[in-house]
Amino acid sequence: QVQLVESGGGLAQAGGSLRLSCAVNPSIINIYVRGWYRQIPGKNREMVATITESGTTNYADSVAGRFTISRDLRGNTFDLQMDNLKVEDTAVYYCMAGTNWGQGTQVTVSS
């Protein structure tokens, strides 16, 4: 059973914007932390942004001030708004909720 489904990836130009969304299966309960991670081939997966049940957010230094994580009040979806994109933001982005992971969505930023 698919627990998390991502959408919104794609191609953008440097300086542009993309918005990623993650739909959470309602059967998943007691989620304390939701987040977005990214991975470049040959490198470890890295944290991009997280948000707790109380709304506390945390961002990687490389995206702070450019990306914004948010969630709906019921927690069934959460998003990553990515502004002022850079070429180095190119990666596969994964959403995470508790111990569950999405399948990943490609984000490609061209110069």
Z-matrix of the N, CA and C atoms (Angstrom, degrees):
N
C 1 1.454
C 2 1.526 1 108.83
N 3 1.343 2 115.55 1 127.04
C 4 1.451 3 120.41 2 -179.79
C 5 1.515 4 109.20 3 -72.38
N 6 1.312 5 116.16 4 128.08
C 7 1.455 6 121.17 5 -177.04
C 8 1.515 7 113.45 6 -97.77
N 9 1.344 8 116.39 7 -36.85
C 10 1.460 9 121.03 8 -178.29
C 11 1.519 10 108.83 9 -131.95
N 12 1.323 11 116.61 10 136.40
C 13 1.455 12 121.29 11 179.05
C 14 1.521 13 108.82 12 -128.44
N 15 1.336 14 115.58 13 120.88
C 16 1.453 15 120.86 14 179.56
C 17 1.524 16 110.86 15 -94.38
N 18 1.304 17 115.13 16 153.74
C 19 1.464 18 121.13 17 174.20
C 20 1.515 19 108.36 18 -151.97
N 21 1.334 20 115.40 19 161.63
C 22 1.454 21 120.44 20 172.91
C 23 1.515 22 116.13 21 104.25
N 24 1.307 23 118.41 22 -3.57
C 25 1.451 24 118.74 23 178.22
C 26 1.521 25 110.95 24 -70.58
N 27 1.316 26 115.41 25 175.72
C 28 1.458 27 118.97 26 178.76
C 29 1.504 28 111.59 27 152.75
N 30 1.315 29 114.49 28 -154.88
C 31 1.458 30 122.30 29 -175.71
C 32 1.520 31 110.16 30 -108.47
N 33 1.320 32 116.71 31 136.07
C 34 1.458 33 122.17 32 176.36
C 35 1.515 34 108.61 33 -141.98
N 36 1.294 35 115.70 34 158.32
C 37 1.457 36 120.83 35 174.72
C 38 1.521 37 109.89 36 -89.05
N 39 1.299 38 116.28 37 154.23
C 40 1.460 39 120.40 38 175.72
C 41 1.529 40 109.01 39 -56.10
N 42 1.330 41 114.39 40 135.08
C 43 1.451 42 120.20 41 -176.06
C 44 1.512 43 113.87 42 91.42
N 45 1.316 44 116.29 43 -11.22
C 46 1.455 45 121.22 44 -179.19
C 47 1.515 46 112.59 45 -87.67
N 48 1.334 47 114.70 46 -169.18
C 49 1.462 48 121.04 47 -175.50
C 50 1.529 49 111.07 48 -134.24
N 51 1.308 50 114.96 49 151.84
C 52 1.460 51 123.37 50 170.23
C 53 1.521 52 107.81 51 -142.99
N 54 1.319 53 116.05 52 154.80
C 55 1.459 54 120.44 53 176.79
C 56 1.521 55 108.19 54 -127.86
N 57 1.313 56 116.24 55 124.39
C 58 1.456 57 122.56 56 176.61
C 59 1.526 58 109.11 57 -100.55
N 60 1.314 59 115.29 58 143.73
C 61 1.459 60 120.43 59 176.14
C 62 1.517 61 110.16 60 -127.48
N 63 1.315 62 115.95 61 148.60
C 64 1.457 63 121.88 62 178.11
C 65 1.523 64 108.11 63 -129.72
N 66 1.318 65 115.92 64 118.98
C 67 1.462 66 121.09 65 176.73
C 68 1.518 67 108.82 66 -94.69
N 69 1.320 68 115.63 67 127.28
C 70 1.463 69 122.01 68 -175.40
C 71 1.520 70 109.69 69 -102.51
N 72 1.328 71 116.43 70 128.65
C 73 1.462 72 120.85 71 176.06
C 74 1.528 73 109.16 72 -59.14
N 75 1.326 74 118.38 73 126.01
C 76 1.473 75 120.39 74 -177.80
C 77 1.523 76 114.23 75 -60.63
N 78 1.334 77 117.26 76 -13.89
C 79 1.463 78 119.63 77 179.21
C 80 1.525 79 111.81 78 -72.89
N 81 1.320 80 116.09 79 -16.01
C 82 1.467 81 119.90 80 177.61
C 83 1.532 82 108.10 81 -81.85
N 84 1.295 83 115.68 82 123.26
C 85 1.469 84 119.90 83 -177.56
C 86 1.522 85 109.70 84 -124.47
N 87 1.305 86 114.87 85 169.77
C 88 1.474 87 122.05 86 176.56
C 89 1.529 88 111.94 87 54.70
N 90 1.331 89 115.00 88 47.99
C 91 1.465 90 119.33 89 176.32
C 92 1.515 91 108.60 90 -89.77
N 93 1.302 92 117.56 91 122.51
C 94 1.459 93 120.70 92 179.13
C 95 1.524 94 112.28 93 -93.72
N 96 1.328 95 115.16 94 -38.08
C 97 1.461 96 119.29 95 -177.44
C 98 1.522 97 110.25 96 -128.60
N 99 1.321 98 114.71 97 134.94
C 100 1.468 99 122.40 98 170.83
C 101 1.523 100 107.45 99 -118.36
N 102 1.320 101 116.33 100 151.15
C 103 1.450 102 116.13 101 -178.10
C 104 1.515 103 113.71 102 -164.14
N 105 1.301 104 113.74 103 171.10
C 106 1.462 105 123.31 104 174.80
C 107 1.521 106 108.64 105 -121.37
N 108 1.307 107 114.99 106 134.85
C 109 1.451 108 122.85 107 177.57
C 110 1.521 109 107.95 108 -127.33
N 111 1.308 110 116.60 109 163.68
C 112 1.468 111 119.54 110 176.83
C 113 1.519 112 109.92 111 -142.35
N 114 1.328 113 113.81 112 156.87
C 115 1.462 114 119.49 113 -177.68
C 116 1.522 115 109.81 114 -144.04
N 117 1.319 116 114.28 115 133.62
C 118 1.462 117 122.81 116 173.94
C 119 1.523 118 106.58 117 -104.55
N 120 1.333 119 118.65 118 141.43
C 121 1.472 120 120.06 119 179.91
C 122 1.518 121 112.04 120 -51.85
N 123 1.334 122 115.46 121 129.82
C 124 1.453 123 120.76 122 178.28
C 125 1.514 124 114.19 123 88.11
N 126 1.330 125 116.44 124 -2.27
C 127 1.464 126 120.29 125 -179.85
C 128 1.524 127 110.37 126 -122.93
N 129 1.330 128 115.63 127 161.41
C 130 1.452 129 120.82 128 178.48
C 131 1.528 130 110.70 129 -71.71
N 132 1.326 131 114.69 130 152.82
C 133 1.456 132 119.71 131 174.29
C 134 1.525 133 108.55 132 -67.75
N 135 1.326 134 117.05 133 136.40
C 136 1.459 135 120.68 134 -177.80
C 137 1.525 136 111.17 135 -124.00
N 138 1.315 137 114.33 136 148.90
C 139 1.455 138 120.48 137 178.05
C 140 1.520 139 109.61 138 -71.16
N 141 1.321 140 115.69 139 135.92
C 142 1.457 141 121.89 140 175.13
C 143 1.521 142 109.77 141 -104.65
N 144 1.329 143 116.16 142 -52.68
C 145 1.458 144 121.21 143 -178.45
C 146 1.520 145 109.30 144 -159.38
N 147 1.328 146 115.47 145 146.10
C 148 1.455 147 120.20 146 175.43
C 149 1.521 148 109.75 147 -134.72
N 150 1.330 149 114.74 148 157.64
C 151 1.457 150 120.69 149 176.82
C 152 1.521 151 107.88 150 -142.14
N 153 1.326 152 116.04 151 131.71
C 154 1.454 153 119.98 152 -179.09
C 155 1.525 154 110.71 153 -88.34
N 156 1.324 155 115.49 154 173.53
C 157 1.459 156 120.76 155 179.12
C 158 1.521 157 111.21 156 -60.08
N 159 1.307 158 117.31 157 -30.69
C 160 1.464 159 121.35 158 179.95
C 161 1.519 160 112.47 159 -85.15
N 162 1.322 161 117.11 160 -4.64
C 163 1.457 162 120.49 161 176.99
C 164 1.520 163 115.60 162 98.12
N 165 1.303 164 116.96 163 3.28
C 166 1.466 165 119.65 164 177.66
C 167 1.522 166 109.67 165 -71.11
N 168 1.325 167 116.12 166 129.76
C 169 1.459 168 121.09 167 -177.71
C 170 1.524 169 111.40 168 -110.73
N 171 1.326 170 114.25 169 155.80
C 172 1.459 171 121.18 170 177.68
C 173 1.521 172 107.13 171 -144.00
N 174 1.319 173 116.99 172 138.24
C 175 1.455 174 121.48 173 -177.08
C 176 1.519 175 111.07 174 -129.17
N 177 1.322 176 115.82 175 147.64
C 178 1.451 177 120.52 176 169.23
C 179 1.527 178 107.93 177 -65.55
N 180 1.320 179 116.07 178 146.62
C 181 1.464 180 120.11 179 -179.13
C 182 1.529 181 111.30 180 -56.93
N 183 1.327 182 116.30 181 -33.88
C 184 1.463 183 120.61 182 -174.79
C 185 1.528 184 113.29 183 -69.56
N 186 1.333 185 117.31 184 -17.60
C 187 1.462 186 119.66 185 -177.87
C 188 1.517 187 113.03 186 -118.66
N 189 1.321 188 118.00 187 -9.16
C 190 1.473 189 121.10 188 -177.97
C 191 1.527 190 109.76 189 -56.53
N 192 1.331 191 114.33 190 133.28
C 193 1.456 192 119.98 191 -179.28
C 194 1.516 193 113.59 192 88.40
N 195 1.326 194 117.38 193 -12.18
C 196 1.472 195 121.05 194 179.42
C 197 1.529 196 111.88 195 -115.53
N 198 1.330 197 116.79 196 -34.44
C 199 1.462 198 121.77 197 -177.85
C 200 1.537 199 109.08 198 -108.54
N 201 1.326 200 115.29 199 149.02
C 202 1.455 201 121.64 200 177.78
C 203 1.520 202 109.75 201 -135.68
N 204 1.322 203 115.75 202 125.02
C 205 1.465 204 120.62 203 176.40
C 206 1.521 205 108.49 204 -98.77
N 207 1.319 206 116.22 205 141.95
C 208 1.457 207 120.35 206 179.55
C 209 1.522 208 108.72 207 -149.67
N 210 1.337 209 115.38 208 162.79
C 211 1.458 210 120.00 209 179.01
C 212 1.523 211 109.44 210 -142.43
N 213 1.322 212 116.02 211 153.20
C 214 1.449 213 117.80 212 174.89
C 215 1.528 214 108.57 213 -77.64
N 216 1.311 215 116.94 214 164.15
C 217 1.457 216 120.93 215 -172.26
C 218 1.521 217 112.28 216 -64.92
N 219 1.325 218 116.73 217 -28.98
C 220 1.462 219 118.69 218 -179.95
C 221 1.518 220 111.88 219 -86.00
N 222 1.330 221 115.88 220 -11.42
C 223 1.454 222 119.44 221 178.25
C 224 1.511 223 114.20 222 79.05
N 225 1.332 224 117.47 223 10.79
C 226 1.455 225 118.97 224 -178.64
C 227 1.516 226 113.45 225 -79.07
N 228 1.313 227 116.91 226 -20.18
C 229 1.456 228 121.06 227 174.38
C 230 1.522 229 108.87 228 -139.40
N 231 1.303 230 115.21 229 150.67
C 232 1.456 231 119.73 230 169.75
C 233 1.508 232 108.85 231 -144.98
N 234 1.318 233 115.43 232 149.06
C 235 1.457 234 122.27 233 -169.69
C 236 1.525 235 112.47 234 -123.38
N 237 1.313 236 114.46 235 162.04
C 238 1.459 237 122.07 236 171.69
C 239 1.521 238 107.00 237 -130.48
N 240 1.322 239 116.26 238 108.13
C 241 1.452 240 121.47 239 174.66
C 242 1.516 241 108.26 240 -87.22
N 243 1.328 242 115.79 241 122.06
C 244 1.457 243 121.09 242 -176.65
C 245 1.520 244 108.66 243 -115.72
N 246 1.312 245 116.57 244 113.02
C 247 1.459 246 122.98 245 179.53
C 248 1.516 247 110.44 246 -114.70
N 249 1.323 248 114.67 247 162.30
C 250 1.475 249 120.78 248 179.95
C 251 1.536 250 110.57 249 48.42
N 252 1.303 251 115.32 250 49.77
C 253 1.459 252 120.90 251 -176.73
C 254 1.518 253 111.74 252 -60.98
N 255 1.330 254 114.66 253 147.39
C 256 1.449 255 122.00 254 177.59
C 257 1.526 256 109.02 255 -119.64
N 258 1.322 257 116.14 256 158.13
C 259 1.466 258 120.66 257 179.37
C 260 1.526 259 110.07 258 -56.53
N 261 1.321 260 116.38 259 -36.58
C 262 1.474 261 120.48 260 -178.05
C 263 1.520 262 113.20 261 -71.90
N 264 1.327 263 118.57 262 -3.85
C 265 1.457 264 121.25 263 173.29
C 266 1.530 265 111.53 264 -81.95
N 267 1.303 266 117.38 265 -7.00
C 268 1.459 267 121.40 266 178.85
C 269 1.524 268 110.30 267 -61.10
N 270 1.334 269 115.99 268 124.57
C 271 1.461 270 121.53 269 -176.76
C 272 1.522 271 108.70 270 -177.97
N 273 1.320 272 115.17 271 172.96
C 274 1.457 273 120.54 272 167.43
C 275 1.529 274 106.57 273 -90.95
N 276 1.310 275 116.19 274 127.33
C 277 1.463 276 121.92 275 -177.43
C 278 1.524 277 109.66 276 -103.87
N 279 1.325 278 115.64 277 133.70
C 280 1.461 279 122.42 278 -178.91
C 281 1.521 280 109.61 279 -120.53
N 282 1.314 281 116.91 280 137.63
C 283 1.454 282 119.03 281 170.94
C 284 1.522 283 109.06 282 -95.93
N 285 1.309 284 114.39 283 152.73
C 286 1.459 285 122.23 284 -176.69
C 287 1.516 286 108.82 285 -137.41
N 288 1.321 287 116.02 286 137.60
C 289 1.463 288 121.51 287 174.76
C 290 1.519 289 107.29 288 -140.01
N 291 1.319 290 115.75 289 111.85
C 292 1.460 291 119.65 290 -175.72
C 293 1.513 292 110.16 291 65.36
N 294 1.327 293 116.13 292 -114.72
C 295 1.461 294 120.41 293 178.04
C 296 1.528 295 111.83 294 -109.00
N 297 1.319 296 116.82 295 12.32
C 298 1.446 297 122.05 296 -176.79
C 299 1.525 298 111.18 297 -103.34
N 300 1.336 299 115.52 298 145.47
C 301 1.461 300 122.10 299 -179.09
C 302 1.521 301 110.41 300 -126.60
N 303 1.343 302 113.98 301 146.74
C 304 1.445 303 119.20 302 171.99
C 305 1.515 304 111.11 303 -80.09
N 306 1.324 305 115.08 304 178.80
C 307 1.459 306 120.34 305 -175.56
C 308 1.518 307 112.55 306 -85.15
N 309 1.308 308 117.56 307 -12.13
C 310 1.457 309 121.78 308 178.76
C 311 1.512 310 112.38 309 97.46
N 312 1.318 311 115.89 310 145.27
C 313 1.451 312 121.30 311 176.64
C 314 1.529 313 108.24 312 -138.46
N 315 1.324 314 115.48 313 135.99
C 316 1.457 315 120.82 314 -174.85
C 317 1.523 316 110.36 315 -80.09
N 318 1.318 317 115.39 316 133.02
C 319 1.458 318 122.76 317 171.24
C 320 1.523 319 107.20 318 -120.68
N 321 1.323 320 115.47 319 123.44
C 322 1.450 321 121.26 320 179.76
C 323 1.520 322 109.01 321 -123.86
N 324 1.325 323 115.84 322 125.19
C 325 1.462 324 121.27 323 179.82
C 326 1.523 325 108.16 324 -114.15
N 327 1.315 326 115.75 325 123.10
C 328 1.466 327 120.45 326 -178.84
C 329 1.528 328 110.00 327 -102.10
N 330 1.317 329 114.80 328 152.88
C 331 1.472 330 119.87 329 -178.77
C 332 1.513 331 111.52 330 -85.32
